[in-house]
């Protein structure tokens, strides 16, 4: 299984380098304009005061903290949607090709002919994906440190490390869910469509729950509700419930994925 993990990581190394670089470049963009934004803080705060606070809440922006620090600004600009979409693209790209892609290409037979059980095959692909995704998470988030140093922007290292931990838990849950779908389907396109559909549904649910008070309880159905990046970036804390939900989703989805992949008749797929 170790050989499978190493081989899979090597095979995807250029892809993860590209994603990590893209994430770092996005951080560079926001950090580079932060000095100008912070200088116009009072002017922009007055402008934001005229906007309904529900709008900020719906998109995960802390109105009072948005311009108070670099972390608050990154929370509103980078992690509210941009970083999430990049993570989803990476997760779908790897998980979709890990199992469903192999079945669709007809190469799964070669893997199954190796002296390794289906469970170890699933876990080998899964652990390789976890390694690659964690590289993206930590590089894309902690790249703020060198860029903040370059632009003499004040930053809080501990808060960004906390954000990287939260991002890792969120990525683990999202990846486990997508790997389960990859074990269920035989076409990569179906994995992509279902994953994108689930993400969009969770995003819409989060917005509706924030805008409609009588529908507020719907937020608990969305993984995005537990991805409290502002708490990590601004308050340097992670909600214990978020940890339990993300780990719970990861364990359940991985178990279901292993069970289904081990039982399904791939030759007939």
Buried (B, 14 or more C-beta within 10 A) or exposed (E): BEEBBEEBBEEBEEBBBEBBBBBBEBBBBBBEEBEEBBEEEEEBBEEBEEEEEEBBBBBBBBBEBBBBBBBBBBBBBBBBBBBBEBBBBBBBBBBBBBBBBBBBEEEBEEBBEEEBEBEBBBBBBBBBBBBBBBBBBBBBBBBBBEBBEEBEBEBBEEBBBBBBBBBBBBBBBBBBBBBBBBBBBBBBEBBBBBBBEBBEEBBEBBBBBBBEEEEEEBBEEBBBBBBBBBBBBBBBEBBEEBBEBBBEBBEBBBEBBBBEBEEBEBEEE
